[in-house]
Structures are given as structure tokens and as C-alpha cells.
Amino acid sequence: MGRRHAVEGCVGAFRAKAEDLRQFGAEEQARTLEWAASQIELALRDASQELLTLDQAAKESGFHPESLGRMVREGKITDTRPAGSRGQVLIRRADLPIKAKRPHNHVTTDVVELASRLGIPRG
């Protein structure tokens, strides 16, 4: 979860800036930044506990809903339903696997683009 990591980095930066402010005697401003960092951490914690349907989880993770359902059945993802329940599968956001993105290959992309511009059919 790249976005979550970026937000956590901001929280760390807020706390570091609060320490800097304290060294210059700006206690009120330091406490304000620490309060803001704490509020963001609480929001992240709450969001990570949110239960998602298979479709919502698929949009966030990049996996197909059926793949996520299979992972739940295989025990790779925690099943949040009561034991024996046959209701809708819900996945805790914190338990979501994130599908790795394929790295961008500039050479292949450039060759395909050039061939396309020259009218050379792909084959």
C-alpha cells in the first residue's frame, strides 16, 4: 500500500518537525503538529480495520474477486464471517494482499511505439 506508506512518512515528518519546533521554544506549535500526527494515525488504524466486500477489495488490491474468494477459502486471507456462516465474504482492509505491478519496460515500449508509428504490424 504505497499511499499508506506515504501518509505514514508524513506522520513521521510531522513528529520530527514538532521536535525541531520544541528546540526553538515553540511548544504550542509542536503540540499542534503532534496532535495532527495522532489524528492521522487514528484514521489510518480505523481504515485498516474496515471490512470490504470482495468487489471493493478487488478494486483496492488489483486481484479479481474470485481470486480473493479463493484466498479466503484457502485460509490465506482471514475470513471475518462467523464459523459456519455462508453469508457475504468480507475482508479486513489490513489483510488485503496487494498485487505487484509489472515494471515498465522502456525498451519494449519504445520499440512497440516506434513500430506503430512506422506502420509495422505487431506480430
C-alpha positions in Angstrom: 0.0 0.0 0.0 2.1 2.9 -1.3 -0.3 5.6 -0.3 -0.4 4.3 3.3 3.4 4.3 3.4 3.5 7.9 2.1 1.0 9.0 4.8 3.0 7.3 7.5 6.1 9.1 6.2 4.2 12.4 6.6 3.3 11.5 10.2 7.0 10.9 10.9 7.9 14.2 9.3 5.2 16.0 11.5 6.7 14.4 14.6 10.3 15.4 13.6 9.2 19.0 12.8 7.5 19.1 16.3 10.8 18.2 17.9 12.5 21.0 15.8 9.9 23.5 16.9 10.4 22.4 20.6 14.1 23.2 20.3 13.2 26.7 19.4 10.8 27.1 22.2 7.6 26.8 20.1 5.8 24.3 22.4 2.3 25.2 21.3 3.1 24.7 17.6 4.9 21.4 18.4 1.9 20.1 20.3 -0.4 21.0 17.4 1.7 19.0 15.0 1.8 16.1 17.4 -2.0 16.2 17.8 -2.3 16.2 14.0 0.0 13.2 13.6 -2.0 11.4 16.3 -5.3 12.1 14.4 -3.8 10.8 11.2 -2.6 7.6 12.9 -6.0 7.0 14.4 -7.6 7.5 11.0 -5.2 5.0 9.4 -5.9 2.5 12.1 -9.6 2.8 11.7 -9.3 2.5 7.9 -7.2 -0.6 8.2 -10.0 -2.3 10.2 -12.7 -1.5 7.7 -14.4 -4.6 6.2 -14.6 -4.7 2.4 -16.8 -6.8 0.1 -15.0 -8.9 -2.5 -15.7 -6.3 -5.2 -14.4 -3.4 -3.0 -11.3 -5.5 -2.0 -10.7 -6.3 -5.7 -10.6 -2.7 -6.6 -8.1 -1.9 -3.9 -5.9 -4.9 -4.3 -5.8 -5.4 -8.0 -6.8 -9.1 -7.6 -10.0 -10.5 -9.2 -12.9 -11.0 -6.7 -12.9 -14.8 -7.4 -9.1 -14.9 -6.7 -9.7 -13.2 -3.3 -12.6 -15.5 -2.5 -10.3 -18.5 -3.2 -7.6 -17.0 -1.0 -10.2 -16.7 1.8 -11.3 -20.4 1.3 -7.7 -21.5 1.4 -7.0 -19.6 4.6 -4.5 -17.2 3.0 -6.8 -14.3 3.9 -8.7 -14.2 7.2 -12.4 -15.0 6.9 -14.2 -12.4 9.0 -17.5 -14.3 8.9 -18.6 -16.3 12.0 -17.7 -20.0 11.7 -20.1 -21.9 9.5 -21.6 -18.8 8.0 -22.4 -18.8 4.4 -23.0 -15.0 4.2 -21.2 -12.4 2.2 -17.4 -12.6 2.4 -15.9 -9.5 4.0 -12.2 -8.9 4.1 -10.4 -6.5 6.5 -8.5 -3.9 4.6 -5.4 -4.6 6.6 -5.5 -8.2 5.5 -5.6 -7.4 1.7 -2.8 -8.6 -0.4 -1.6 -6.1 -3.0 -0.9 -7.3 -6.5 2.6 -6.4 -7.6 2.6 -4.1 -10.6 4.6 -5.2 -13.6 7.7 -3.0 -14.1 7.6 -0.6 -17.0 9.9 -1.8 -19.7 11.0 1.3 -21.6 12.9 -0.6 -24.3 9.9 -2.8 -25.3 7.5 0.2 -25.0 9.7 2.3 -27.2 10.1 -0.4 -29.9 6.3 -1.1 -30.0 5.6 2.7 -30.2 8.2 3.1 -33.0 6.8 0.2 -34.9 3.3 1.5 -34.6 4.4 4.9 -35.9 6.1 3.3 -38.9 3.0 1.2 -39.6 4.7 -2.1 -38.9 2.1 -4.6 -37.8 2.6 -6.3 -34.5 3.2 -10.0 -34.9 
